[in-house]
Amino acid sequence: LLPISASDQVCSKYGVHPALPTMKNLYDDGDLLFFANTGHLLQPMTKDDFYKYAKTQSRLFAHNAMQDDAMTLDPDKVISGTGILGRMTDILDRNGHNIGSFSVGRNAPTTIGEPEKSGSPIVLARGTSLPRFHLYGLKDIISKLHNKTELGSGIFADSWSAAYMDSVPSAQVLLNALDTVTTSVQFPNTLLGDSFKTIARLIASREARGVDVDTFHVIAKRYDSHKKNNAQIDYKK
């Protein structure tokens, strides 16, 4: 293991897997934190409480449930359906900041705030470029089509149309801003590397987009394994 030092913890020395030297260097430089003694428990409990609780409510052994709880951080459902970054964005917006909120690779609960507060997050596909809309003179026709609401129109169709019509101009603004920036950093030719390259370009375009704070969600999978953990981390390297 690669040794790291810690203070105010049960142990003064910890170890990082030898396949993760970059993480050790970031920690040593003060640019990365590890959270010790953290887990998924949503309430204090004893060993006996755990067995009683596990029979009725616990989702400790479901990967998707643990991910959702980590992204929402709202165990008591105080603001149900929102994520930790989304609620932070709502507060920043309320305090006068212009916010950009992005989820790279998937639509994650992390970036979702309360309705009608700070706007919807933008979901971007992984990759180094963004798709462009090619309407070829159909913009006016498409606008009329999606604006047409009748007595029999469904709420889901109306919601989809509204989201689509909002996405077209916002995507164009984003594309125009990204066209003005480049990055000289060499990112790994991986899905995670492409995701961070997209984020780097978004950060560089912040002034052109007219925002002063950005939030980003990106995910790297396959660290949570039931067996052969060393082989799994070596694969991720």
Secondary structure, DSSP 8 states (H G I E B T S, - for coil): -EEEE-SSSS-SEEEE-TT-HHHHHHHHTTS-----S--S-SS---HHHHHHHHTTT--TT-HHHHHHHHHH--TT-TTTT--HHHHHHHHHHHTT--EEEEEESS--GGG---TTTS---EEE-SSSS------TT-HHHHHHHHH---TT--HHHHHHHHHHHHHHHHHHHHHHHHTT--------SSHHHHHHHHHHHHHHTHHHHT-SEEEEEE---S---SS-HHHHHHHH-
